[in-house]
């Protein structure tokens, strides 16, 4: 436990010092290494192979990657596509290139760094792969040379895995075989993304991992059979461990399988020396070993779930589902113990779910209550099918029917749970100190379990769980998200200093949300960000205009958000949009109707107050009480009496007023709209912050407009290395000449502005 706490403390420092290799993106590289893992991929684009390579030697020199004669980075992944024009295969009969495990190969290609998170909630590929010891990827791969020697054992196990995979494909449907491949063979990449998301949303995604259940069924089952033979109990222990070791080697070494292998090794070792294994000691030892070898494992969801749940079971099962209630000594009934055990698993997994997924599936304890008892049957049937099919052929079909029926039941239960009300509890990502306090409270309950009643222990546990969901996020914050080449901002206004889990505050507002450079920006950036902020209901979405680089993510939010536990109440669009962008407007209108979201038009003079209602207010100052630090959003443009030549000029321009500070958000307007605003706007005091128009285009942010609004800081939302050459040098020069501080999402990632009475503090939490 001490090693875990130390890792939690030092891992953030290590995380910020990871070498990204970004400066080498697209650079050619030639290296020689040993194949240590292979993963096949089949897609609409053809067959490909992910080749993991270790013991690398780099030819030539690249700064920071030592050259010929020296060991290069750790492991790398080569994305190999035989027959693509980039690849070379010595065996045309093998569509995957006939690469062998343990083979020494020479690889040519271009460096593809893993992307790091630049928004809250965003999956950090860089940290994930670095926790696995992988430094970067290589694309456009050619393999001109390969050695004749290879690892016969590893390659034989790999071929056995492929044969088992083929058997599952031949005997089961596509969906069922993909699940069983993940469950039995560790091939998680084969699972359909929609099905994986369905299981994740309902808290049963753990069934797709190699776990202690597999080791227990296969290893302990084999051990119980062999110990009855003349070979004896010690020979049975050695043989059983050898089989399990080869099984883990065949399915791929991951955190959960390593943990299960280690605990099984301790169990068999205890048999050999005539001792009894202790689960808590075993799992703590292997947890410490892995964290010492790589503290970044603390950010690996598979590691944390595997070790966290096992440690939690060892500590909390006797604490929260004990057989007797201490004050009267009555034994608990079996049904009640089963319910308490399921609820205890919820208590164990709650901080892990919130840390990695920011929300908790409310009905997961019921689903796991039904699913976990059946898992033993499913795993046993899967192993039986792989063994029987080559021997009996069609006689194994009843086993296949049983597997299909169980998996259909899992899918139906998950789909029904998706439709239940209050499906998700979304308090957002907890602070590290909250997790440490939560774990400490549960540890104290374990230590004092003999001196407290079961009822009291549960009351304290529920109080600790409630504490875990509290969020301390007062005042007004405006986040400029890194969406690549596009715009996306999130405004949150709260009067209360503390919010309970799932409570979204007084006002939540998305202003634009789209990208022309990031695929599925809503799914991978906007929706995870909202979850991390504990936002299960967006009061308002304001679209400055209807171009895809401002709306693509919002469309995904409207279509997929309800399924992910996020509802949008109202969408605001420029009033003239229905006439000028009829097709785009109708698409938004259709999505709003399907999601039950109100669609409202905005034009110059409209006022939006914290209650989220847009209206024209004749005496707006009377309703806007500065003494209460209220928030006011005023629409400055487009003007109803102006005919604009370019749809970009019709972008909604917003002024935000809060705590005596002001912010102006300008969409994609250009010089035409800026000149009209310069003439008509009444600017009493300078704006503190300006969202730069049109991603820093040279036709925006003209000198006259900047002199009118006089911002201290400007934020430019722009994609890294975009093909438009934005932001333009002329625009940057105009800011620099006026001493306006420039912040860019392509350089800093997400930018957070916290609006206070004494000014606006701006942070770049993902910047070096």
Order of alpha helices (4+ residues) and beta strands (2+ residues): alpha-beta-beta-beta-beta-alpha-beta-alpha-alpha-alpha-alpha-alpha-alpha-alpha-alpha-alpha-alpha-beta-alpha-alpha-beta-alpha-alpha-beta-beta-beta-alpha-beta-alpha-beta-alpha-alpha-beta-beta-beta-alpha-beta-beta-beta-alpha-beta-alpha-beta-alpha-beta-alpha-beta-beta
